[in-house]
Amino acid sequence: MARIHVHTHGKSHSTRPTSKSSPSWLNQSQEQVSSLVVKLSKDGLSPSEIGLNLRDHHGIPLVKPIVGKSLTDILAENSIKPDMPEDLEKLVTKALGLQKHLKIHNSDHRNVRSLELVEAKIHRLSKYYKRMGRLPQNWKYAAVIAQLE
């Protein structure tokens, strides 16, 4: 499948485990894994960083086959759910960085175009999250409002 704004195919990604069952070498219970997720979240890690930390430091390839719930569901049960989904938040911070760059270098036309593309992704993703109920219906991205946050 091709990328959204580039006519190339993505090649770089990690390989997910093939089996959907809990690994045989894992000696941690469901409660231990979920408490570890909550602890890592309270340390300030985002959900994707928690998944990487569990994979790299604790040998847990996927949380869902072990606990039966996704990582974000575990965080929502413990009322640690962020107000904005992580991918949308990363796009907004990227747009803020581009806006700060363009204030200094206002003749950088290539980054003007990349800011337009990032903002298009933000609008597309926010429309999806509004439809799914993860964002309030009155949430709106505006470049001026994003600078104030």
C-alpha positions in Angstrom: 0.0 0.0 0.0 1.3 3.5 -0.8 1.9 6.4 1.5 -0.7 9.2 1.6 1.3 12.1 0.2 4.3 10.3 -1.3 4.2 7.9 -4.3 6.4 5.3 -2.5 5.7 2.1 -0.7 6.8 1.9 2.9 9.3 -0.8 3.7 10.4 -0.1 7.2 8.4 -1.7 10.0 8.8 -4.2 12.8 7.4 -7.7 12.4 4.6 -8.6 14.8 4.5 -12.0 16.4 2.8 -14.6 14.3 0.8 -16.4 17.0 -2.0 -14.6 18.8 -1.5 -16.7 21.9 0.5 -15.8 25.0 4.2 -16.8 24.6 5.4 -19.9 26.4 8.4 -18.2 28.0 6.4 -15.5 29.7 6.1 -16.1 33.4 4.2 -12.9 34.3 0.5 -13.0 35.1 -2.2 -10.7 33.7 -2.3 -8.6 36.8 1.5 -8.1 36.8 1.5 -7.0 33.1 -1.4 -4.6 33.6 0.2 -3.1 36.7 3.4 -2.7 34.8 1.5 -0.9 32.0 -0.1 1.5 34.6 3.3 2.1 36.3 5.0 2.9 33.0 2.2 5.3 32.1 2.5 7.1 35.4 6.2 7.5 34.7 5.2 9.6 31.8 5.5 7.2 28.8 3.1 7.3 25.9 1.2 4.1 24.9 3.6 3.4 22.0 6.6 4.0 24.3 5.1 1.6 26.8 4.8 -1.1 24.2 8.4 -0.6 23.1 9.5 -0.7 26.8 7.6 -3.9 27.4 9.0 -5.5 24.3 12.6 -4.5 24.8 13.1 -4.6 28.6 10.5 -7.1 29.8 10.2 -9.6 26.9 6.5 -9.0 26.4 5.8 -9.0 22.6 2.2 -8.0 22.7 -0.1 -7.0 25.6 -3.4 -8.1 24.1 -2.9 -11.9 23.9 -1.7 -11.9 27.5 -4.2 -9.6 29.2 -7.1 -9.9 26.7 -7.3 -6.2 26.4 -5.4 -3.6 24.4 -2.9 -1.3 26.1 -5.2 1.7 25.7 -8.1 -0.2 27.2 -6.0 -1.0 30.3 -5.1 2.7 30.6 -8.8 3.7 30.2 -9.8 1.3 33.0 -7.4 3.0 35.3 -8.5 6.5 34.2 -5.1 7.4 32.7 -6.5 7.9 29.2 -5.2 11.0 27.5 -7.6 13.6 26.2 -6.2 13.4 22.6 -5.2 10.2 20.8 -1.4 9.8 20.5 -1.1 9.8 16.7 -3.1 13.0 16.5 -1.1 14.6 19.3 2.2 13.8 17.5 0.9 15.4 14.3 -0.1 18.5 16.1 3.3 18.9 17.7 4.9 18.3 14.3 2.7 21.1 12.8 3.7 23.4 15.7 7.4 22.7 15.0 6.9 23.6 11.4 5.0 26.7 12.3 7.8 27.9 14.6 10.3 27.1 11.8 8.3 29.1 9.3 8.1 32.1 11.6 11.9 32.4 11.4 12.4 31.2 7.8 9.3 32.5 6.0 10.7 31.9 2.6 11.1 28.1 3.1 8.5 27.0 0.5 9.2 23.3 0.9 8.2 23.4 4.5 5.1 25.5 3.7 4.0 22.6 1.6 4.9 20.0 4.3 2.9 22.0 6.8 -0.1 21.9 4.5 0.3 18.1 4.2 0.6 17.6 7.9 -2.5 19.8 8.5 -4.4 17.7 5.9 -3.5 14.6 7.9 -4.7 16.3 11.1 -8.0 17.2 9.6 -8.5 13.7 8.1 -7.6 12.0 11.4 -9.7 14.3 13.5 -12.7 13.6 11.4 -12.2 9.9 11.9 -11.8 10.2 15.7 -14.9 12.4 15.9 -16.8 9.7 14.1 -15.5 7.0 16.4 -16.2 9.1 19.5 -12.6 9.5 20.7 -12.8 13.3 20.2 -15.6 15.6 21.1 -17.7 16.8 18.1 -16.8 20.4 18.7 -13.0 19.8 18.6 -11.4 21.7 15.8 -7.7 22.1 14.8 -6.7 25.7 14.1 -3.1 26.8 13.7 -3.5 29.7 16.0 -5.2 27.6 18.8 -2.5 25.0 18.5 0.2 27.6 19.1 -1.3 28.6 22.4 -1.4 25.0 23.8 
